Amino acid sequence: MTKFTTAAATAALMALAAPVMAQNIIVVAHGQANDPFWSVVKNGAAKAGEHTGATVDFRSPEVFDMVAMGQLIDAAVNQAPDGLVVSIPDADALGPSIQRAVDAGIPVISMNSGSDVAAELGALLHVGQSEYDAGVAAGTRLAEMGGTKGICVNQEVGNVSLDQRCAGFAEGFGNPVSVVPTANDPTEVQSKVRAALDSDPEVDTILGLGASLVGEPSVAAVQALGRDDVLIASFDLSAGFLQAVADGQAAFAIDQQQYLQGYLPVAFLALHAEYGLMPGGDVPSGPNLVTQDSAAQVIELSAQGIR
């Protein structure tokens, strides 16, 4: 049994078997309000609150804004919660606010982004995946599938974790890769992907950094051009992109199991507040590649906001 499986099973069993007294746990995430990925994280955090009896307050800025996110963390610290969960897309911008929480004696767990800086900022542990390593795995697989020239479509410019995904992709792919920056808007993504393919017919590989906001529009762009030679993969899951994988229109999705990124930190902090329990290290929630032979099994759970 892996360290991750052991930690997840222990947290789930203890939370279900012995609900703790009501604790107040605040989650501050960077995800934008229109991103379905973060609704799954929120669902996981809410379910952990149900299982443990903790009160969970999930907060995020309306748009990707590190100043606003830092203010949300500062406001959370002022409320002196029993635990604080944060994502860390920009350690330079958010570090002082996180350090303020640690200095105030508030237990902090990071999730999703910031695995490389969490410990030095004082977080007890991190729940997530190594974004660079996940990018390497994706690039390696796409090169093995015959890709020779790629684009990495980044819908959240300024998010260090997404930069790491693109850098890892370039390393694993071993062939030319260019980054296509877009807004967090599927219509713009589709337009820019189509323009990139039109301007350079040698591009035969696309890596998206979000399934619903980038992966699905990329599939639509490729289909509109009739380019059945283009490999498409995306980080994260959506029912639509998984259907494209199942139908052979996309190569694979990279699942970081964001439901666990919401669930486990809340469960850990609730148990810590009640019993002083805490895993001894970081918990890797991914990456896992969802390919055509497994995509159909995941679609229903993705539609339910779990995968």
DANOR-V249337 format. One line per field, one symbol per residue. ss: DSSP state (h for helix, s for strand, l for the rest). A space follows every 50 residues. Layout:
ss: ???
This chain:
ss: llhhhhhhhhhhhhhhhllllllssssssllllllhhhhhhhhhhhhhhh hhllsssssslllllhhhhhhhhhhhhhllllssssllllhhhhhhhhhh hhhllllssssslllllllllllllsssllhhhhhhhhhhhhhhllllss sssslllllhhhhhhhhhhhhhhllssssssllllhhhhhhhhhhhhhhl llllssssllhhhhhhhhhhhhhhhlllllssssslllhhhhhhhhllll lssssllhhhhhhhhhhhhhhhhhhlllllllsslllssslhhhhhhhhh hhhllll
